[in-house]
Amino acid sequence: MSKTTIPTGGITADAIDATLIADDAVSEEHLDATAITGHTALAESPADTDEFIISDGGVLKRIDASYVGGGAMTHIAGSQGTGATTSVELQSCFSDDYVAYYCLFSGAATTTSSSSPKIQFLDGSNSVLNGDDYKYAGYEMTGGSGGAGAYFYHDTDGFLPMHTSSMGNSTNLPFDIHMWFSDVTDSGHKPHITWVTAGFFHGYDFGTTQGGGGYDVEVAPAGLKFLMNGGNIREYNIRLWGRKA
């Protein structure tokens, strides 16, 4: 028998360990798909510190999940409900991990036709940032069988109004709010929002608003509070995404 030939069954189970395998000897022809499929599935989005293996110009390297898809939007927080509620909060949703945020308040309705949606910031203790330091301006357009109109609005108040006209108080008269946030994690800046809304108004067929506002104090809010200026939120679906640098 040749000294370089090992007969079948000549190697016992677990006899070969890492010290007996030459460096760079495990190639694609020796790697089976079960090296991946045989492991437990994560079944959720990976944490920022979870790791992948990639080939960087032919060199194998590990990379944290936080670097994958740089610049993409990451879902951070959300809340959904179908029963009437006074307010909805997204607590501790802002952090230094993201440079900008997008929030969608969709499929919402109000319990009373005399109300419209508004928003407030929460501090690190989940308390509302109150006072007359909220400042805003916008342009609202309405139209339909109840009449039509277009006007500017601006003021200083204890909240930021997403709409100024009254919303329809029925589940088949929903409204949507799209919001973009800037400078919300830098305590040396004044946090502000840009928003676009669309929905069915009480007394009109449809309306839309484009506006913006902020908190006229240098502060880094930690969360958001959604509510109506009268009545309750009938139903809602709120989702918040963040974008990394």
LODOKE-492603 format. One record per residue (C-alpha): x negated, y, z negated; residue number from 1; residue in three letters. Coordinates in Angstrom, 2 decimals. Layout:
<recs>
+---------+---------+---------+------+------+
!    east !   north !      up ! resi ! resn !
+---------+---------+---------+------+------+
!       X !       Y !       Z !  NUM !  ALA !
...
+---------+---------+---------+------+------+
</recs>
This chain:
<recs>
+---------+---------+---------+------+------+
!    east !   north !      up ! resi ! resn !
+---------+---------+---------+------+------+
!    0.00 !    0.00 !    0.00 !    1 !  MET !
!   -1.29 !    3.44 !    0.88 !    2 !  SER !
!   -2.28 !    5.54 !   -2.11 !    3 !  LYS !
!   -0.15 !    8.38 !   -0.71 !    4 !  THR !
!    2.98 !    6.25 !   -0.40 !    5 !  THR !
!    5.39 !    5.84 !   -3.31 !    6 !  ILE !
!    7.88 !    2.99 !   -2.93 !    7 !  PRO !
!   11.61 !    3.59 !   -3.36 !    8 !  THR !
!   12.40 !    3.50 !   -7.05 !    9 !  GLY !
!    8.80 !    4.17 !   -7.94 !   10 !  GLY !
!    9.64 !    7.49 !   -9.60 !   11 !  ILE !
!   11.76 !    7.39 !  -12.72 !   12 !  THR !
!   14.53 !    9.91 !  -13.43 !   13 !  ALA !
!   13.28 !   13.36 !  -14.50 !   14 !  ASP !
!    9.67 !   12.33 !  -13.91 !   15 !  ALA !
!    9.00 !   15.35 !  -11.67 !   16 !  ILE !
!    9.14 !   18.73 !  -13.39 !   17 !  ASP !
!    8.27 !   22.27 !  -12.31 !   18 !  ALA !
!    4.54 !   21.69 !  -12.84 !   19 !  THR !
!    4.51 !   19.03 !  -10.11 !   20 !  LEU !
!    6.23 !   21.15 !   -7.44 !   21 !  ILE !
!    3.93 !   23.31 !   -5.35 !   22 !  ALA !
!    4.60 !   27.06 !   -5.26 !   23 !  ASP !
!    6.80 !   28.11 !   -2.30 !   24 !  ASP !
!    7.62 !   24.44 !   -1.60 !   25 !  ALA !
!   11.41 !   24.74 !   -2.07 !   26 !  VAL !
!   12.68 !   25.96 !    1.32 !   27 !  SER !
!   16.07 !   26.16 !    3.05 !   28 !  GLU !
!   15.95 !   22.49 !    4.12 !   29 !  GLU !
!   15.72 !   21.40 !    0.47 !   30 !  HIS !
!   18.39 !   23.75 !   -0.88 !   31 !  LEU !
!   22.00 !   22.53 !   -0.90 !   32 !  ASP !
!   25.16 !   24.69 !   -1.11 !   33 !  ALA !
!   25.94 !   23.07 !   -4.46 !   34 !  THR !
!   23.11 !   25.16 !   -5.90 !   35 !  ALA !
!   25.82 !   27.87 !   -5.86 !   36 !  ILE !
!   29.15 !   26.03 !   -5.69 !   37 !  THR !
!   28.21 !   23.67 !   -8.49 !   38 !  GLY !
!   28.12 !   26.46 !  -11.06 !   39 !  HIS !
!   30.98 !   28.02 !  -13.02 !   40 !  THR !
!   32.76 !   30.80 !  -11.12 !   41 !  ALA !
!   32.60 !   34.29 !  -12.66 !   42 !  LEU !
!   36.21 !   35.07 !  -11.58 !   43 !  ALA !
!   35.87 !   38.82 !  -12.28 !   44 !  GLU !
!   33.84 !   41.80 !  -11.16 !   45 !  SER !
!   30.22 !   41.44 !  -12.30 !   46 !  PRO !
!   28.92 !   43.63 !  -15.11 !   47 !  ALA !
!   26.36 !   46.26 !  -14.21 !   48 !  ASP !
!   23.58 !   44.16 !  -15.77 !   49 !  THR !
!   24.53 !   40.93 !  -13.95 !   50 !  ASP !
!   21.88 !   39.98 !  -11.43 !   51 !  GLU !
!   21.60 !   38.84 !   -7.80 !   52 !  PHE !
!   18.63 !   37.50 !   -5.83 !   53 !  ILE !
!   17.87 !   39.24 !   -2.53 !   54 !  ILE !
!   15.15 !   39.12 !    0.10 !   55 !  SER !
!   13.51 !   42.54 !    0.23 !   56 !  ASP !
!   11.52 !   42.45 !    3.48 !   57 !  GLY !
!   10.84 !   38.74 !    2.98 !   58 !  GLY !
!   10.00 !   39.07 !   -0.72 !   59 !  VAL !
!   12.48 !   37.60 !   -3.21 !   60 !  LEU !
!   13.59 !   40.08 !   -5.86 !   61 !  LYS !
!   16.34 !   40.29 !   -8.46 !   62 !  ARG !
!   18.74 !   43.23 !   -8.49 !   63 !  ILE !
!   21.31 !   44.39 !  -11.04 !   64 !  ASP !
!   24.91 !   44.50 !   -9.86 !   65 !  ALA !
!   24.98 !   48.22 !  -10.69 !   66 !  SER !
!   22.79 !   48.86 !   -7.60 !   67 !  TYR !
!   24.97 !   46.88 !   -5.20 !   68 !  VAL !
!   27.24 !   49.01 !   -3.05 !   69 !  GLY !
!   25.73 !   52.32 !   -4.13 !   70 !  GLY !
!   28.05 !   55.24 !   -3.40 !   71 !  GLY !
!   31.15 !   53.03 !   -3.34 !   72 !  ALA !
!   34.15 !   53.63 !   -5.57 !   73 !  MET !
!   34.45 !   51.37 !   -8.62 !   74 !  THR !
!   37.75 !   50.76 !  -10.38 !   75 !  HIS !
!   37.38 !   51.97 !  -13.98 !   76 !  ILE !
!   40.77 !   52.14 !  -15.66 !   77 !  ALA !
!   44.48 !   51.94 !  -15.02 !   78 !  GLY !
!   47.93 !   51.73 !  -16.52 !   79 !  SER !
!   51.26 !   50.56 !  -15.16 !   80 !  GLN !
!   54.82 !   50.57 !  -16.50 !   81 !  GLY !
!   58.49 !   50.48 !  -15.50 !   82 !  THR !
!   60.15 !   51.71 !  -18.70 !   83 !  GLY !
!   60.59 !   55.32 !  -19.77 !   84 !  ALA !
!   57.64 !   56.68 !  -21.72 !   85 !  THR !
!   56.78 !   60.12 !  -23.09 !   86 !  THR !
!   53.19 !   60.06 !  -21.84 !   87 !  SER !
!   50.43 !   57.82 !  -20.50 !   88 !  VAL !
!   46.79 !   58.06 !  -21.56 !   89 !  GLU !
!   43.58 !   56.81 !  -19.98 !   90 !  LEU !
!   41.27 !   56.94 !  -22.99 !   91 !  GLN !
!   37.45 !   57.01 !  -22.79 !   92 !  SER !
!   37.51 !   56.64 !  -19.01 !   93 !  CYS !
!   34.80 !   59.21 !  -18.19 !   94 !  PHE !
!   31.10 !   58.48 !  -18.64 !   95 !  SER !
!   27.67 !   59.44 !  -17.34 !   96 !  ASP !
!   27.68 !   56.30 !  -15.16 !   97 !  ASP !
!   29.62 !   58.14 !  -12.45 !   98 !  TYR !
!   29.18 !   61.45 !  -10.67 !   99 !  VAL !
!   32.74 !   61.89 !   -9.38 !  100 !  ALA !
!   36.19 !   60.38 !   -9.89 !  101 !  TYR !
!   39.36 !   59.76 !   -7.91 !  102 !  TYR !
!   42.71 !   59.06 !   -9.58 !  103 !  CYS !
!   45.99 !   57.93 !   -7.98 !  104 !  LEU !
!   49.27 !   58.38 !   -9.85 !  105 !  PHE !
!   51.66 !   56.52 !   -7.54 !  106 !  SER !
!   55.24 !   55.31 !   -7.38 !  107 !  GLY !
!   56.15 !   57.57 !  -10.30 !  108 !  ALA !
!   59.56 !   58.93 !  -11.20 !  109 !  ALA !
!   61.04 !   61.04 !  -14.00 !  110 !  THR !
!   64.03 !   60.52 !  -16.29 !  111 !  THR !
!   65.34 !   64.04 !  -15.78 !  112 !  THR !
!   65.63 !   66.18 !  -12.67 !  113 !  SER !
!   64.51 !   69.30 !  -14.52 !  114 !  SER !
!   60.93 !   68.15 !  -15.06 !  115 !  SER !
!   57.67 !   67.96 !  -13.16 !  116 !  SER !
!   54.38 !   66.15 !  -13.88 !  117 !  PRO !
!   51.42 !   67.69 !  -15.68 !  118 !  LYS !
!   48.03 !   66.58 !  -16.97 !  119 !  ILE !
!   45.78 !   67.32 !  -19.96 !  120 !  GLN !
!   42.24 !   66.34 !  -20.93 !  121 !  PHE !
!   41.41 !   64.19 !  -23.98 !  122 !  LEU !
!   38.30 !   64.65 !  -26.12 !  123 !  ASP !
!   36.10 !   61.89 !  -27.52 !  124 !  GLY !
!   38.58 !   61.26 !  -30.36 !  125 !  SER !
!   41.45 !   60.91 !  -27.85 !  126 !  ASN !
!   42.94 !   64.21 !  -29.01 !  127 !  SER !
!   44.41 !   66.58 !  -26.42 !  128 !  VAL !
!   42.36 !   69.60 !  -25.43 !  129 !  LEU !
!   45.08 !   72.18 !  -26.07 !  130 !  ASN !
!   45.30 !   75.94 !  -25.92 !  131 !  GLY !
!   45.49 !   78.45 !  -23.11 !  132 !  ASP !
!   42.18 !   77.38 !  -21.58 !  133 !  ASP !
!   43.78 !   75.45 !  -18.70 !  134 !  TYR !
!   43.78 !   77.60 !  -15.58 !  135 !  LYS !
!   45.18 !   76.64 !  -12.21 !  136 !  TYR !
!   46.35 !   77.78 !   -8.77 !  137 !  ALA !
!   48.13 !   76.10 !   -5.91 !  138 !  GLY !
!   50.35 !   76.24 !   -2.87 !  139 !  TYR !
!   53.69 !   74.43 !   -2.79 !  140 !  GLU !
!   55.97 !   73.70 !    0.18 !  141 !  MET !
!   59.50 !   72.30 !    0.05 !  142 !  THR !
!   62.08 !   71.55 !    2.68 !  143 !  GLY !
!   65.27 !   69.69 !    3.43 !  144 !  GLY !
!   69.02 !   69.97 !    3.04 !  145 !  SER !
!   68.70 !   71.97 !   -0.19 !  146 !  GLY !
!   66.69 !   74.69 !    1.48 !  147 !  GLY !
!   63.05 !   75.34 !    2.24 !  148 !  ALA !
!   60.28 !   77.42 !    0.77 !  149 !  GLY !
!   56.57 !   77.93 !    0.45 !  150 !  ALA !
!   54.81 !   79.88 !   -2.26 !  151 !  TYR !
!   51.65 !   80.27 !   -4.28 !  152 !  PHE !
!   51.52 !   79.68 !   -8.02 !  153 !  TYR !
!   48.86 !   80.40 !  -10.64 !  154 !  HIS !
!   48.75 !   80.81 !  -14.38 !  155 !  ASP !
!   47.00 !   80.04 !  -17.66 !  156 !  THR !
!   48.69 !   77.40 !  -19.78 !  157 !  ASP !
!   48.25 !   74.46 !  -22.13 !  158 !  GLY !
!   48.20 !   71.99 !  -19.24 !  159 !  PHE !
!   47.65 !   71.62 !  -15.49 !  160 !  LEU !
!   50.92 !   71.32 !  -13.50 !  161 !  PRO !
!   50.73 !   68.89 !  -10.59 !  162 !  MET !
!   54.07 !   70.22 !   -9.33 !  163 !  HIS !
!   56.04 !   73.29 !  -10.32 !  164 !  THR !
!   59.37 !   72.37 !   -8.75 !  165 !  SER !
!   61.63 !   69.76 !  -10.40 !  166 !  SER !
!   61.26 !   66.15 !   -9.31 !  167 !  MET !
!   64.13 !   63.80 !   -8.45 !  168 !  GLY !
!   65.26 !   61.74 !  -11.45 !  169 !  ASN !
!   65.79 !   58.38 !   -9.78 !  170 !  SER !
!   63.61 !   55.34 !   -9.17 !  171 !  THR !
!   64.23 !   55.68 !   -5.44 !  172 !  ASN !
!   62.85 !   59.25 !   -5.47 !  173 !  LEU !
!   59.18 !   58.62 !   -6.32 !  174 !  PRO !
!   56.25 !   61.00 !   -6.21 !  175 !  PHE !
!   52.50 !   60.44 !   -5.76 !  176 !  ASP !
!   49.56 !   62.49 !   -7.04 !  177 !  ILE !
!   46.01 !   62.26 !   -5.67 !  178 !  HIS !
!   43.35 !   63.79 !   -7.94 !  179 !  MET !
!   39.61 !   64.39 !   -7.58 !  180 !  TRP !
!   37.52 !   65.28 !  -10.64 !  181 !  PHE !
!   34.22 !   67.16 !  -10.79 !  182 !  SER !
!   31.87 !   68.09 !  -13.64 !  183 !  ASP !
!   33.84 !   66.06 !  -16.18 !  184 !  VAL !
!   30.85 !   64.46 !  -17.93 !  185 !  THR !
!   28.52 !   67.46 !  -18.15 !  186 !  ASP !
!   29.16 !   69.31 !  -21.43 !  187 !  SER !
!   27.39 !   72.33 !  -19.94 !  188 !  GLY !
!   30.00 !   72.72 !  -17.19 !  189 !  HIS !
!   33.72 !   73.49 !  -17.11 !  190 !  LYS !
!   35.62 !   70.38 !  -15.94 !  191 !  PRO !
!   38.01 !   70.82 !  -13.04 !  192 !  HIS !
!   40.41 !   68.94 !  -10.77 !  193 !  ILE !
!   41.61 !   69.18 !   -7.18 !  194 !  THR !
!   45.00 !   67.61 !   -6.45 !  195 !  TRP !
!   47.47 !   66.87 !   -3.69 !  196 !  VAL !
!   51.02 !   65.76 !   -4.49 !  197 !  THR !
!   53.97 !   64.58 !   -2.45 !  198 !  ALA !
!   57.44 !   63.48 !   -3.44 !  199 !  GLY !
!   61.19 !   63.94 !   -3.46 !  200 !  PHE !
!   62.36 !   67.07 !   -5.29 !  201 !  PHE !
!   65.58 !   67.77 !   -7.12 !  202 !  HIS !
!   67.58 !   70.07 !   -4.85 !  203 !  GLY !
!   65.29 !   69.49 !   -1.85 !  204 !  TYR !
!   64.57 !   66.53 !    0.36 !  205 !  ASP !
!   60.78 !   66.54 !    0.09 !  206 !  PHE !
!   57.87 !   68.64 !   -1.03 !  207 !  GLY !
!   54.10 !   68.72 !   -1.26 !  208 !  THR !
!   51.58 !   70.64 !   -3.33 !  209 !  THR !
!   47.89 !   71.41 !   -2.92 !  210 !  GLN !
!   46.21 !   72.84 !   -5.96 !  211 !  GLY !
!   43.36 !   72.87 !   -8.39 !  212 !  GLY !
!   42.57 !   73.80 !  -11.93 !  213 !  GLY !
!   40.29 !   73.23 !  -14.85 !  214 !  GLY !
!   39.50 !   73.77 !  -18.48 !  215 !  TYR !
!   37.88 !   77.15 !  -19.01 !  216 !  ASP !
!   35.47 !   75.89 !  -21.68 !  217 !  VAL !
!   32.15 !   74.10 !  -21.27 !  218 !  GLU !
!   33.10 !   70.63 !  -22.48 !  219 !  VAL !
!   32.87 !   66.99 !  -21.40 !  220 !  ALA !
!   36.34 !   65.41 !  -21.74 !  221 !  PRO !
!   36.55 !   61.67 !  -22.34 !  222 !  ALA !
!   40.01 !   60.88 !  -20.98 !  223 !  GLY !
!   43.30 !   61.96 !  -19.44 !  224 !  LEU !
!   46.91 !   62.35 !  -20.54 !  225 !  LYS !
!   49.84 !   62.31 !  -18.09 !  226 !  PHE !
!   53.28 !   63.62 !  -19.05 !  227 !  LEU !
!   56.26 !   65.63 !  -17.82 !  228 !  MET !
!   57.17 !   69.18 !  -18.81 !  229 !  ASN !
!   60.58 !   67.80 !  -19.81 !  230 !  GLY !
!   62.03 !   64.32 !  -20.20 !  231 !  GLY !
!   59.98 !   61.16 !  -19.77 !  232 !  ASN !
!   58.03 !   59.32 !  -17.10 !  233 !  ILE !
!   60.42 !   56.69 !  -15.75 !  234 !  ARG !
!   57.86 !   54.45 !  -14.06 !  235 !  GLU !
!   54.25 !   54.78 !  -12.97 !  236 !  TYR !
!   51.11 !   53.13 !  -11.60 !  237 !  ASN !
!   47.88 !   54.95 !  -12.45 !  238 !  ILE !
!   44.47 !   53.89 !  -11.18 !  239 !  ARG !
!   41.09 !   55.60 !  -11.69 !  240 !  LEU !
!   37.92 !   55.00 !   -9.67 !  241 !  TRP !
!   34.42 !   56.36 !  -10.18 !  242 !  GLY !
!   31.60 !   56.95 !   -7.70 !  243 !  ARG !
!   27.99 !   56.42 !   -8.65 !  244 !  LYS !
!   25.22 !   58.58 !   -7.29 !  245 !  ALA !
+---------+---------+---------+------+------+
</recs>
